[in-house]
Amino acid sequence: MPCGGAGAVSPDSFFAAGWRPAAAWICVIALGYQLIARPLGNWVILNFTALSQCPPLNDDSLMTLVMGLLGLGAYRTHEKVKGVA
């Protein structure tokens, strides 16, 4: 099977185009939990119940993934501006 087949360049393929948006949504959800939901949840839990705090996420791996995605997005934008992509 040739490498440059129609399936390899199809824009409708979820496998080819779906991994980057999926990873971005995972980052958005994780950052939303870490920066918004967890502090508000901890405030509610500590002020209105006798339970312990919400568990934190691993910030190091999350920020590594976010910065990697931002770098890939900037590289793709640079390619489009130069007319290479």
C-alpha positions as CSV (number, residue, x, y, z in Angstrom):
1,M,0.0,0.0,0.0
2,P,1.5,3.4,-1.0
3,C,2.3,5.8,1.8
4,G,0.7,8.8,0.1
5,G,-2.8,7.2,-0.4
6,A,-6.1,9.0,-0.2
7,G,-6.7,8.0,3.4
8,A,-3.4,9.6,4.5
9,V,-4.4,13.1,3.3
10,S,-8.2,12.9,4.0
11,P,-9.2,15.9,6.1
12,D,-12.3,13.9,7.3
13,S,-10.2,11.3,9.1
14,F,-10.7,11.5,12.9
15,F,-7.5,9.6,13.5
16,A,-5.4,12.2,11.5
17,A,-7.2,15.3,12.7
18,G,-8.8,14.3,16.0
19,W,-5.8,13.8,18.3
20,R,-4.8,17.5,18.7
21,P,-8.3,18.8,19.5
22,A,-8.8,15.9,21.9
23,A,-5.5,16.6,23.7
24,A,-6.4,20.3,23.8
25,W,-9.8,19.6,25.4
26,I,-8.2,17.3,28.0
27,C,-5.8,20.2,28.9
28,V,-8.7,22.7,29.1
29,I,-10.7,20.4,31.4
30,A,-7.7,19.7,33.6
31,L,-6.8,23.3,33.8
32,G,-10.4,24.3,34.6
33,Y,-10.4,21.8,37.4
34,Q,-7.0,22.8,38.8
35,L,-7.5,26.6,38.5
36,I,-11.3,27.1,39.0
37,A,-13.2,24.0,40.3
38,R,-10.7,22.8,42.9
39,P,-10.2,26.1,44.7
40,L,-14.0,26.7,44.7
41,G,-14.6,23.2,45.8
42,N,-12.1,23.5,48.6
43,W,-13.6,26.7,49.8
44,V,-17.1,25.1,49.9
45,I,-15.8,22.0,51.6
46,L,-13.8,23.8,54.2
47,N,-16.5,26.3,55.0
48,F,-19.7,24.2,54.9
49,T,-18.6,20.6,55.7
50,A,-16.2,18.6,57.9
51,L,-14.7,16.8,54.9
52,S,-11.1,17.0,53.6
53,Q,-9.9,19.0,50.5
54,C,-10.2,18.1,46.8
55,P,-7.2,16.2,45.4
56,P,-4.7,18.2,43.3
57,L,-3.5,17.3,39.8
58,N,0.1,16.8,38.8
59,D,0.9,20.3,37.5
60,D,4.3,19.4,36.0
61,S,2.9,16.9,33.4
62,L,-0.1,19.1,32.7
63,M,1.9,22.2,31.9
64,T,4.4,20.1,29.8
65,L,1.5,19.0,27.7
66,V,0.0,22.5,27.4
67,M,3.3,24.1,26.4
68,G,3.9,21.3,23.9
69,L,0.5,21.9,22.3
70,L,1.0,25.6,22.3
71,G,4.4,25.1,20.6
72,L,2.9,22.9,17.9
73,G,0.1,25.4,17.3
74,A,2.6,28.2,16.9
75,Y,4.7,26.1,14.5
76,R,1.7,25.3,12.4
77,T,0.7,29.0,12.3
78,H,4.2,29.9,11.2
79,E,4.0,27.3,8.4
80,K,0.6,28.7,7.2
81,V,1.9,32.3,7.3
82,K,4.9,31.3,5.2
83,G,2.8,29.4,2.8
84,V,4.6,26.1,3.3
85,A,1.6,24.2,4.7
